[in-house]
Amino acid sequence: MLTSQANTDKFFGSNNQLSNSHVNYIYQDRKGYIWICTENGLNLFDGIKFKVFTHIANDSTSLASNLVLSVLEDRSGNFWVGTTDGVQILNRETGQFQKVNLAYRNITNFNYIKCITEDSNGHIWLSTNHAGVIRIDEKSMNAVYYMQTNSNICSNKINTIYEDRFGNIWIGSQDNGISVLNIDNHTIDNYACDPADKNSLSSNKIFSIIEEPSGKILVATIDGTIDAFDYNTRSFQRNYIPSIERAYTLYTDSKKNLWIGTDGDGLKCYNFSDKTVSTYESELINLDMREAKVHSIFEDKQHNIWVALYPKGVLMIPLKDKIFKNIGFNPFYTNKNIGNECCLTILEDHNHEIWIGTDGDGIYKLDTDRKVKAHYKDPQFAPDVVLSIFEDSHNRIWIGTSCMGSICMTKRPIALSRKICIATIPK
């Protein structure tokens, strides 16, 4: 069955212009360009082609490291790039990078900038893998350093930073839970996993933090559950979204759906209204999402969802209502397969189930979820080649064939002319 090309998933890999399939982060700037951070350069996608920025030996104006972890365009238009060799600002007119010099006492090697975010006051926050968190004033470029040696921060190994609606800065660590910074009163509250306390974090390995529409703070722990922090009780609810394992990244789209990227268990979507979780299955034949590692998710200005599949590449999912939905052969999702033969005729019956006649593979029947309910290919009553399908006023299904005449498919025997073949539908 055909599908609209403009509304079909699109995949970008290393054999499709992308410089590397190990993708760490995806971002869209205010002009609409897509930036893809890979382990072999920074990719800029203009909607048609890619431009790749890489490290050039002995060129201080090139990318500091080819292993790119994060990017951010701040409110002033500065474009920040975090790599395994510190942070730089890219001049997009010249294509040159300028290193941001960071130094605190005897520490000058601030590497592995995994997360860059801007708070509501215009401050830039950087996470590092061994030197805590850095806050930079975008105008003066003065930096404030939060480390275990000079503050009450939970760890120096930081994965993620998030600002909540109150202006608090949530800092998720690799090994020791969460620190919450209150900038106004200069206090830090720490939260960690306590096996004896069910109202504590389920794990100390924090990979993503986000605020849901109700105001609760959701925390993705890669070896625990998705936990929810309630400001009223100042406690966590473990397993807030059931049946989610290895949560790596969280993202809320414009329709208030929560997209959940896992580290080896595919892509999930949580509906806050009916509290249901669905697993995303791509329509692309050669892309198996069941054990995908999803390291980044974001929604672009056209409401398409971009997904970083590590180490496969990038998947773009059109989020807008699809004009056509593809129903065809896919080796990974057999309950949606209708074979790989041509479709000659289609009927929707009174139960809103779909009957599909093929050229060589019999008849497929799809339920209301458009999954295969039955496949009729028994030579005793179902032909290989089906030219037409019709439902009469008694809800009987009539089949027009190329070599077996007309066939009436019914749930109970009926008396008809000898020129018409009668087939009882199997249960």
C-alpha positions in Angstrom: 0.0 0.0 0.0 1.3 3.4 -0.9 2.3 6.2 1.5 2.8 9.9 1.2 6.5 10.6 0.9 6.3 13.9 2.7 4.7 12.2 5.8 7.1 9.2 6.1 9.9 8.7 8.6 13.2 9.7 7.2 16.6 8.3 8.3 20.0 9.8 8.1 23.1 7.7 8.5 26.8 7.8 7.8 26.1 6.5 4.3 23.6 9.3 3.8 25.8 12.5 4.2 25.9 12.4 8.0 29.6 12.4 9.1 29.1 9.7 11.7 26.3 7.5 13.0 27.2 7.9 16.7 24.9 10.8 17.4 24.9 12.4 20.9 22.6 15.4 20.5 20.3 17.2 18.0 19.4 20.9 18.1 17.6 23.5 15.9 18.7 27.1 15.9 16.4 30.2 15.5 16.9 30.2 11.7 15.6 26.6 11.5 18.9 24.8 10.8 19.4 21.4 12.4 22.6 20.8 14.2 23.7 17.2 14.9 26.5 16.4 17.4 28.4 13.3 16.4 31.6 11.5 17.4 33.2 12.6 14.2 32.3 16.3 13.8 29.5 18.8 14.0 26.9 18.5 11.3 24.7 21.4 10.0 21.6 20.4 8.0 19.8 23.0 6.0 17.0 20.8 4.9 18.7 19.6 1.7 22.4 19.0 2.4 24.9 18.6 5.3 27.9 20.8 6.1 30.4 19.2 8.5 32.7 21.0 10.9 35.7 19.0 12.0 39.0 19.5 13.9 41.9 20.6 11.8 45.4 20.0 13.3 47.3 23.1 14.1 44.3 25.3 13.4 43.0 27.0 16.7 40.0 28.3 14.9 38.7 24.9 13.9 36.5 22.6 16.1 38.5 21.7 19.2 37.5 18.0 19.1 35.6 15.8 16.6 33.7 14.3 19.5 30.9 16.8 19.9 28.5 16.5 22.9 26.3 19.6 23.0 25.3 22.9 21.3 23.2 25.9 22.2 22.3 29.2 20.6 21.8 31.8 23.4 19.4 34.7 23.4 22.1 37.0 22.0 22.8 34.7 19.1 26.0 33.2 20.3 26.4 29.6 19.3 28.0 27.5 22.0 29.6 24.1 21.2 30.6 21.6 23.8 33.1 18.9 23.0 35.5 16.5 24.8 38.0 19.3 24.7 36.0 22.1 26.4 33.6 24.7 25.0 33.8 27.1 22.0 31.7 29.7 20.4 31.2 29.4 16.6 31.1 32.4 14.4 28.6 31.2 11.8 29.5 33.9 9.3 33.2 32.9 9.1 32.9 29.3 10.3 35.6 29.9 12.9 35.5 28.7 16.5 36.8 30.6 19.5 37.7 28.8 22.7 36.1 29.9 25.9 38.9 30.0 28.5 37.9 28.5 31.8 40.1 28.4 34.8 39.5 27.9 38.5 42.5 27.9 40.8 44.8 25.2 39.5 42.1 23.6 37.2 42.2 24.6 33.6 41.2 21.4 31.9 37.4 21.6 31.8 36.5 18.9 29.3 33.5 16.8 28.3 30.9 19.5 28.1 27.9 17.2 27.9 25.2 19.7 28.6 24.8 23.4 27.7 21.7 25.3 28.8 20.6 29.0 29.3 18.5 30.0 32.3 15.8 32.7 32.4 18.3 35.3 33.5 20.6 34.7 30.5 23.3 32.8 32.3 24.9 29.9 30.4 25.3 26.6 32.4 27.9 23.9 31.5 28.2 20.4 32.8 31.5 18.6 33.0 32.5 15.0 33.7 34.9 15.7 36.5 34.8 19.4 37.5 31.2 20.0 38.4 29.0 22.8 36.9 30.0 26.2 35.5 27.7 29.3 35.3 28.8 31.9 32.8 27.5 35.5 32.4 26.9 35.8 28.7 27.8 39.6 28.7 30.9 39.7 30.9 31.9 36.0 30.4 32.7 35.8 34.1 32.3 32.3 35.4 31.1 30.8 38.7 32.3 27.3 39.5 30.3 24.8 41.5 32.4 21.8 42.7 32.5 19.5 45.6 35.6 21.3 46.9 33.9 24.8 47.1 30.2 24.0 47.4 27.7 21.4 48.6 27.1 20.0 45.1 26.4 16.3 45.0 29.1 15.3 42.5 31.7 16.6 40.1 30.5 14.2 37.4 27.4 15.9 35.8 25.2 14.7 33.1 22.3 17.2 32.8 21.1 20.6 33.9 17.5 21.9 34.0 15.8 25.1 35.2 12.3 24.6 36.6 9.4 27.1 36.7 10.6 28.6 40.0 14.1 29.3 38.5 15.8 26.5 40.5 18.6 24.8 38.7 18.4 21.0 38.8 21.8 19.2 38.4 21.8 15.5 37.6 25.0 13.6 38.3 26.5 10.4 36.9 27.0 8.8 40.4 25.4 10.6 43.3 21.9 11.8 42.6 20.7 15.4 42.2 21.6 18.9 43.5 19.0 21.7 43.3 20.4 25.2 43.4 18.3 28.1 44.6 20.1 31.1 43.0 18.2 33.7 45.1 19.1 32.4 48.5 22.3 30.6 47.5 21.3 27.2 48.9 21.8 23.7 47.5 19.5 20.8 48.3 20.8 17.3 47.5 18.7 14.2 46.8 20.1 10.7 46.5 18.9 7.1 46.3 18.3 5.5 49.7 17.3 1.8 49.4 15.5 2.0 52.8 13.4 5.0 51.7 10.8 4.4 49.0 10.3 8.2 48.7 13.9 8.8 47.6 15.4 8.5 44.1 15.4 5.0 42.6 19.0 5.4 41.4 21.9 7.9 41.6 22.6 7.7 37.9 20.7 10.7 36.5 20.5 11.2 32.7 17.6 13.6 32.1 15.4 16.0 34.1 12.2 17.7 32.8 9.0 19.3 34.2 5.7 17.8 33.3 2.5 19.9 32.7 1.2 19.4 36.3 4.4 20.8 37.7 6.1 17.6 38.9 9.8 17.2 38.1 10.4 14.0 36.2 13.8 12.3 36.5 15.2 9.6 34.2 17.5 7.2 35.9 19.2 4.8 33.6 19.3 1.8 35.9 16.2 2.7 38.0 12.8 4.0 37.1 11.4 7.4 35.9 10.8 9.2 39.2 8.6 12.2 39.9 9.4 14.9 42.5 6.5 16.6 44.2 7.2 20.1 45.6 4.4 19.8 48.2 5.8 16.7 49.8 9.4 17.3 48.9 9.7 13.6 48.0 10.0 11.3 44.9 7.5 8.8 43.6 9.4 5.9 42.0 8.2 4.2 38.9 6.0 7.2 38.1 5.6 5.9 34.5 5.4 2.1 34.8 7.1 -0.4 32.5 9.9 2.0 31.4 13.4 0.6 31.7 16.8 2.3 31.0 15.4 5.7 30.5 18.0 8.0 29.0 16.4 11.2 27.8 13.0 12.9 28.3 11.3 15.4 26.0 7.8 17.1 26.0 6.5 18.1 22.6 4.0 20.8 21.7 1.1 18.4 22.1 2.1 17.7 25.6 3.3 14.2 24.8 6.3 12.9 26.7 8.8 11.2 24.5 11.1 8.8 26.4 14.4 7.6 24.9 15.8 4.5 26.4 19.3 3.0 26.3 18.4 -0.2 24.5 14.7 -0.5 24.8 13.5 1.7 22.0 11.5 5.0 21.8 8.4 5.4 24.0 5.6 8.0 24.0 3.6 8.8 27.2 0.2 10.4 27.1 -0.3 12.6 30.2 -4.1 12.6 29.7 -4.9 8.9 29.7 -1.6 7.8 31.2 -0.8 5.3 28.5 2.6 4.4 27.1 3.1 3.4 23.4 6.2 2.1 21.7 7.2 3.8 18.5 7.7 1.5 15.5 9.2 3.1 12.4 7.6 2.5 9.0 11.0 2.2 7.5 11.6 -1.4 6.5 15.3 -1.6 7.3 15.1 0.1 10.7 14.5 -2.0 13.8 13.5 0.3 16.8 12.8 -2.5 19.3 16.3 -2.3 21.0 17.3 1.2 19.8 19.4 3.4 22.0 17.9 6.9 22.0 20.3 9.6 23.2 18.5 12.8 22.1 15.0 13.9 21.2 13.6 17.3 20.0 10.7 18.8 18.1 11.5 21.2 15.2 9.5 24.3 14.2 7.4 22.2 11.8 6.5 19.8 14.7 8.6 16.9 13.3 10.3 14.8 16.0 14.1 14.2 15.6 15.6 11.2 17.3 19.3 10.4 17.8 19.7 6.6 17.5 23.0 5.6 18.9 25.0 4.2 17.0 22.7 4.2 13.9 22.1 7.8 13.0 19.1 10.2 13.1 15.5 9.4 12.6 13.0 12.2 11.6 9.4 11.5 12.5 6.7 13.7 11.0 4.5 14.5 14.1 1.7 16.3 12.1 -1.3 14.2 11.2 -0.4 12.0 8.4 -2.3 12.1 5.2 -1.3 8.5 4.4 0.0 5.8 6.7 2.2 3.0 5.2 0.9 -0.5 5.7 3.3 -3.0 4.0 6.1 -5.5 4.4 8.4 -5.0 7.4 10.6 -7.9 8.7 10.8 -6.4 12.2 7.0 -6.1 12.9 5.3 -9.2 11.6 1.9 -8.3 13.1 1.7 -5.4 10.6 2.9 -7.2 7.5 0.7 -7.7 4.5 3.4 -9.4 2.4 5.4 -7.9 -0.4 3.0 -8.5 -3.3 1.0 -5.9 -5.2 -2.3 -4.8 -3.6 -5.2 -5.0 -6.2 -8.3 -4.2 -4.1 -9.2 -2.8 -0.7 -12.5 -2.9 1.3 -13.5 -1.5 4.7 -16.3 -3.6 6.1 -19.2 -2.7 8.6 -16.8 -3.5 11.5 -14.3 -1.0 10.1 -11.9 -3.8 9.4 -9.9 -3.7 6.2 -9.8 -6.4 3.6 -6.9 -6.4 1.1 -6.7 -8.5 -2.0 -3.2 -9.1 -3.4 -1.7 -10.3 -6.7 -0.3 -13.7 -5.6 -0.6 -13.6 -1.8 -4.3 -14.1 -1.1 -6.3 -11.9 1.2 -5.2 -10.0 4.3 -7.7 -8.8 7.0 -6.6 -5.9 9.3 -8.3 -5.0 12.6 -9.2 -1.5 13.6 -5.6 -0.9 14.8 -4.5 -1.9 11.3 -2.7 -5.0 12.5 -3.0 -8.2 10.6 -6.0 -10.2 12.0 -6.1 -12.9 9.4 -4.4 -14.1 6.2 -6.5 -16.2 3.8 -4.3 -18.2 1.5 -5.8 -21.7 1.6 -6.3 -23.0 -2.0 -9.5 -24.8 -0.9 -11.4 -21.5 -0.5 -9.0 -18.5 -1.0 -7.3 -17.7 -4.3 -3.8 -16.2 -4.6 -4.9 -13.5 -7.0 -7.9 -11.3 -5.8 -9.3 -8.7 -8.2 -12.2 -7.3 -6.2 -13.8 -7.5 -2.7 -17.4 -6.4 -1.9 -19.6 -6.5 1.2 -23.4 -7.0 0.6 -26.4 -5.9 2.7 -26.2 -9.1 4.7 -22.5 -8.4 5.7 -21.2 -11.2 3.5 -17.8 -10.7 1.8 -17.7 -11.4 -1.9 -14.4 -12.1 -3.6 -13.7 -11.7 -7.3 -10.9 -13.8 -8.6 -8.9 -14.3 -11.8 -9.4 -18.0 -12.2 -11.9 -19.3 -9.5 -14.9 -17.2 -10.3 -16.8 -15.5 -7.5 -16.4 -16.6 -3.9 -18.7 -15.7 -1.0 -17.0 -15.7 2.4 -19.5 -16.2 5.2 -19.5 -17.2 8.8 -22.3 -19.8 8.3 -23.3 -21.9 5.3 -25.8 -20.4 2.8 -27.6 -21.8 -0.3 -26.6 -20.1 -3.6 -26.3 -20.9 -7.3 -24.0 -23.7 -8.2 -21.9 -21.2 -10.3 -20.8 -19.5 -7.1 -18.2 -21.0 -4.7 -19.1 -20.8 -1.0 -16.3 -20.5 1.6 -16.9 -20.6 5.3 -14.6 -18.1 7.0 -12.3 -19.9 9.5 -12.4 -18.8 13.1 
